[in-house]
């Protein structure tokens, strides 16, 4: 059995997707406010979107 590991900085706030053994960071909303939506198909993440919100 092959074991795959990845190192990430736990001091950094971030969202990651692991798909087929590959770690992909998801970009944060540019202004720092918003949401990330991940769509799944067949038990795997297939696409996503980052939405930005404005804080008044």
C-alpha positions in Angstrom: 0.0 0.0 0.0 1.4 3.4 -1.1 1.0 6.2 1.3 0.8 9.8 0.0 1.4 12.7 2.3 1.4 16.5 1.9 2.6 19.3 4.1 0.5 22.4 4.7 1.0 25.4 6.9 -1.6 25.2 9.7 -0.9 28.8 10.6 -2.5 29.9 7.3 -6.3 30.0 7.0 -7.1 28.2 3.7 -9.4 25.8 2.0 -8.0 22.7 0.1 -9.6 20.1 -2.1 -8.0 16.6 -2.3 -9.0 14.8 -5.5 -7.4 11.7 -6.9 -4.5 12.1 -4.5 -3.8 15.7 -5.5 -4.0 18.6 -3.1 -5.4 21.8 -4.6 -5.7 25.1 -2.7 -8.9 27.0 -3.3 -8.4 30.8 -3.7 -10.0 33.1 -1.1 -12.4 35.8 -2.1 -10.3 38.8 -3.2 -11.8 41.3 -0.7 -11.6 38.8 2.1 -15.4 38.5 2.3 -17.5 36.0 0.4 -18.0 32.3 0.0 -16.6 29.2 -1.8 -19.0 26.7 -3.3 -17.8 23.2 -4.2 -19.9 21.0 -6.4 -19.6 17.2 -6.2 -20.3 14.5 -8.8 -19.9 10.8 -8.3 -18.4 11.3 -4.8 -15.6 13.6 -6.1 -15.3 17.4 -6.2 -15.9 18.4 -9.9 -16.0 22.3 -9.9 -16.5 25.3 -7.7 -16.9 29.0 -7.6 -15.7 31.8 -5.4 -18.1 34.6 -4.7 -17.1 38.0 -3.3 -19.2 40.0 -0.9 -18.9 43.7 0.0 -18.9 44.6 3.7 -20.3 48.1 4.4 
